[in-house]
Each structure stands twice: as C-alpha cells, then as structure tokens.
Amino acid sequence: MPDTRTPSLLAGQVVVVTGAGQGIGAGIARSLGLFGASVVVASLTESRALETAAALTARGISAIGVRHDVTNSASCDALAAAAVDAFGAVDLLVNNAGTSGRSPLDEMDESTWESMIDVNLTGVQRTTRPFVAQMKERRHGSIVSISSVAGRAGKANMSHYCATKFGVIGFSQALALELAPFNVRVNCVCPGIVRTRLWEIELEEISLARNVTIEEAWNIALESIPMRRPQTPEDIGAAVAFLASPLARNITGQSLNVDGGYEMS
Ligand SMILES: NC(=O)c1ccc[n+]([C@@H]2O[C@H](COP(=O)([O-])OP(=O)(O)OC[C@H]3O[C@@H](n4cnc5c(N)ncnc54)[C@H](O)[C@@H]3O)[C@@H](O)[C@H]2O)c1
C-alpha cells in the first residue's frame, strides 16, 4: 500500500483502541498514530498492550499500553482513568475488541451465546460508558465501534455473532442521537474479510465443514468479494481515521463498510 500518511489529520487527538494488541486493533492503533494521534493501546493481555505501545513509540508515536477486559466494568473505568491520567482527555474511543465463532443454533450452548453477547455487545456498552461522561462534559469527542459485514446481513451458523454486530450498529445509532446535542459523534466501521487470528479460526471451521484445505477455504472466501482482494488492518484504520477526523465533522450515526463491495447496505 502506498504511504499515504498525513500526520496532521489527527494531530493533538488522544485515541483509545480496545483489542489493540493484535489484528485489526493493532492496525487501527498504528494507522491513527501515523495520522498524528497519541494512542492508548488497550489489550486483554498486558504484555501485548505494552509491546504494541513500545512498537508505536519506536516509530515516533506517543503511546501507552493498558490491560483491559471488556467483560469487567472496573477494568473499563480503569482504562478511561488511565487514558486521562496519561494524556489529559480522550478525543476518540475505538471499540474494536471482539470474538467470533460458528455454530448452528440448535448445537449452540447457552454459555457460548452469552459469552458472545457479553464480549461483543455488552463489552462495547461497558467500555463506552465511562468515556461518554467525559466527552459530554467537554462537549467534544467521537466513538467508532467495529461492527462487521455480519452486522449488515445475516450469516448462517453465526446467529450469535450477527446478533452482536447488528446490535453494535443499533447501539451506535441510538447513542449518536443521544450525544449529538453534546457535539459527540458515534459511528461504526464494518470490515469485510481481514486475515487475522479471528479469520484463521473461521478458516479452520470452513475447511473442516467443506472438507477443503485452509488455503482453498481462503480462496472460497475471497471469491465472495467483488474486488477480489482481502481487506487489511490498515484499510480499517484509514476508515476510522477519516471518521475521527474533522473531515467527518457532520457524520454521525453511520456505518461504513470496508469490504471491497461485499455488502452494499
Ligand atoms: N477479521 C475480520 O475479517 C473481521 C471482519 C469483521 C469484523 N471484525 C471485527 O474486528 C474486531 C477485531 O477482530 P480481529 O479480526 O482483529 O480479531 P483478533 O482475534 O485478532 O482480535 C480480537 C481482539 O479482541 C480482544 N478481546 C477478545 N476478548 C476480549 C475481552 N474480553 N476484553 C478485551 N479484549 C478482548 C482479543 O484479545 C484481540 O486482541 C472484532 O470486533 C471483530 O468482530 C473482524
């Protein structure tokens, strides 16, 4: 990808990215940092948070790492407090942490359903809550949550995942209306297919279900993308950077698909 860095786009902004120790979250953190933001790298694993932050610092980006579990309210409060302690205030929260899986509904345990809702949907609400108070008070801020193309149209054997990703869009639209009077914007980005750990797990499941190799399963997945190429963490980071930037000052309550044309609604 050509180097399209514009360090001034997010200059002076403080951003918090959840699930940023790997995959899409790490890509978003890197992209936002290269666009000029100071970054709080939140990760379930402390070592990954610190390593990712150190890698950003090595590239000249101001960054800290904080351990954060979206299933724990105290951890979400502590994340917001750590960000304010380090940088004074937060301009952008990116809710990226999430999990996935496939199972026909009649074979799905109640605990699998509940855990998906707890991480992907309640986790977004839990993490967002302590940031909303400070953004309302400052009458400034932006929240971007990572939904999915599975939040735009249903996918077989993913009823739990789709329920959460549709839910994140509904949550964001409601919050966009609630926070518009406070000059706080709320949007979603819906990635298509990014080959992260999450997709490697899905590829194993597809390969078993269809009796094909992992690479054959990957090629089958790519055939569903009109532009015939996968998305990268940096593609998702670029969309988040746009939505966080002053260029998007009149955009709220929207969901932007970054998927090579896979979903058009
Ligand atoms: N990879 C794709 O193609 C794709 C497509 C659409 C949407 N997404 C979404 O993008 C986001 C990132 O996924 P990814 O592909 O990078 O997968 P990934 O598995 O590499 O990353 C998921 C991240 O979420 C974190 N996480 C999980 N449970 C957590 C918890 N309880 N508390 C805090 N963090 C937790 C993990 O530690 C990890 O860092 C997810 O919300 C996912 O649903 C991914």
The ligand as an SDF file (V2000), in Angstrom:
LIG
                    3D

 44 48  0  0  0  0  0  0  0  0999 V2000
  -11.0670  -10.2320   10.7740 N   0  0  0  0  0  0  0  0  0  0  0  0
  -12.1530   -9.9170   10.0930 C   0  0  0  0  0  0  0  0  0  0  0  0
  -12.2930  -10.2490    8.9140 O   0  0  0  0  0  0  0  0  0  0  0  0
  -13.2700   -9.1290   10.7500 C   0  0  0  0  0  0  0  0  0  0  0  0
  -14.3970   -8.8380    9.9690 C   0  0  0  0  0  0  0  0  0  0  0  0
  -15.4160   -8.0910   10.5360 C   0  0  0  0  0  0  0  0  0  0  0  0
  -15.3140   -7.6300   11.8260 C   0  0  0  0  0  0  0  0  0  0  0  0
  -14.2020   -7.9420   12.5590 N   0  0  0  0  0  0  0  0  0  0  0  0
  -14.1470   -7.4080   13.9300 C   0  0  0  0  0  0  0  0  0  0  0  0
  -12.9160   -6.7540   14.1210 O   0  0  0  0  0  0  0  0  0  0  0  0
  -12.5730   -6.7910   15.5100 C   0  0  0  0  0  0  0  0  0  0  0  0
  -11.1270   -7.2530   15.6660 C   0  0  0  0  0  0  0  0  0  0  0  0
  -11.0340   -8.6030   15.2360 O   0  0  0  0  0  0  0  0  0  0  0  0
   -9.6970   -9.2410   14.6040 P   0  0  0  0  0  0  0  0  0  0  0  0
  -10.0760   -9.7900   13.2940 O   0  0  0  0  0  0  0  0  0  0  0  0
   -8.5660   -8.3130   14.7130 O   0  0  0  0  0  0  0  0  0  0  0  0
   -9.5150  -10.4970   15.5650 O   0  0  0  0  0  0  0  0  0  0  0  0
   -8.4120  -10.8470   16.6540 P   0  0  0  0  0  0  0  0  0  0  0  0
   -8.8800  -12.1140   17.2740 O   0  0  0  0  0  0  0  0  0  0  0  0
   -7.0540  -10.7880   16.0660 O   0  0  0  0  0  0  0  0  0  0  0  0
   -8.5420   -9.6410   17.6830 O   0  0  0  0  0  0  0  0  0  0  0  0
   -9.5880   -9.5620   18.6170 C   0  0  0  0  0  0  0  0  0  0  0  0
   -9.0750   -8.7760   19.7920 C   0  0  0  0  0  0  0  0  0  0  0  0
  -10.1180   -8.6670   20.7660 O   0  0  0  0  0  0  0  0  0  0  0  0
   -9.5440   -8.9410   22.0270 C   0  0  0  0  0  0  0  0  0  0  0  0
  -10.5180   -9.4140   23.0030 N   0  0  0  0  0  0  0  0  0  0  0  0
  -11.2630  -10.5490   22.9890 C   0  0  0  0  0  0  0  0  0  0  0  0
  -11.9580  -10.6580   24.1470 N   0  0  0  0  0  0  0  0  0  0  0  0
  -11.6500   -9.5500   24.8890 C   0  0  0  0  0  0  0  0  0  0  0  0
  -12.0330   -9.0960   26.1680 C   0  0  0  0  0  0  0  0  0  0  0  0
  -12.8510   -9.8090   26.9720 N   0  0  0  0  0  0  0  0  0  0  0  0
  -11.5350   -7.9120   26.6030 N   0  0  0  0  0  0  0  0  0  0  0  0
  -10.6760   -7.1920   25.8480 C   0  0  0  0  0  0  0  0  0  0  0  0
  -10.2470   -7.5990   24.6350 N   0  0  0  0  0  0  0  0  0  0  0  0
  -10.7420   -8.7710   24.1680 C   0  0  0  0  0  0  0  0  0  0  0  0
   -8.5000  -10.0090   21.7570 C   0  0  0  0  0  0  0  0  0  0  0  0
   -7.5660  -10.1040   22.8360 O   0  0  0  0  0  0  0  0  0  0  0  0
   -7.8760   -9.4690   20.4770 C   0  0  0  0  0  0  0  0  0  0  0  0
   -6.8740   -8.5260   20.7350 O   0  0  0  0  0  0  0  0  0  0  0  0
  -13.6060   -7.6970   16.1920 C   0  0  0  0  0  0  0  0  0  0  0  0
  -14.6000   -6.8910   16.7950 O   0  0  0  0  0  0  0  0  0  0  0  0
  -14.1980   -8.4490   15.0230 C   0  0  0  0  0  0  0  0  0  0  0  0
  -15.5040   -8.9080   15.2720 O   0  0  0  0  0  0  0  0  0  0  0  0
  -13.1850   -8.6790   12.0640 C   0  0  0  0  0  0  0  0  0  0  0  0
  1  2  1  0
  2  3  2  0
  2  4  1  0
  4  5  1  0
  4 44  2  0
  5  6  2  0
  6  7  1  0
  7  8  2  0
  8  9  1  0
  8 44  1  0
  9 10  1  0
  9 42  1  0
 10 11  1  0
 11 12  1  0
 11 40  1  0
 12 13  1  0
 13 14  1  0
 14 15  2  0
 14 16  1  0
 14 17  1  0
 17 18  1  0
 18 19  2  0
 18 20  1  0
 18 21  1  0
 21 22  1  0
 22 23  1  0
 23 24  1  0
 23 38  1  0
 24 25  1  0
 25 26  1  0
 25 36  1  0
 26 27  1  0
 26 35  1  0
 27 28  2  0
 28 29  1  0
 29 30  1  0
 29 35  2  0
 30 31  1  0
 30 32  2  0
 32 33  1  0
 33 34  2  0
 34 35  1  0
 36 37  1  0
 36 38  1  0
 38 39  1  0
 40 41  1  0
 40 42  1  0
 42 43  1  0
M  CHG  2   8   1  16  -1
M  END
$$$$
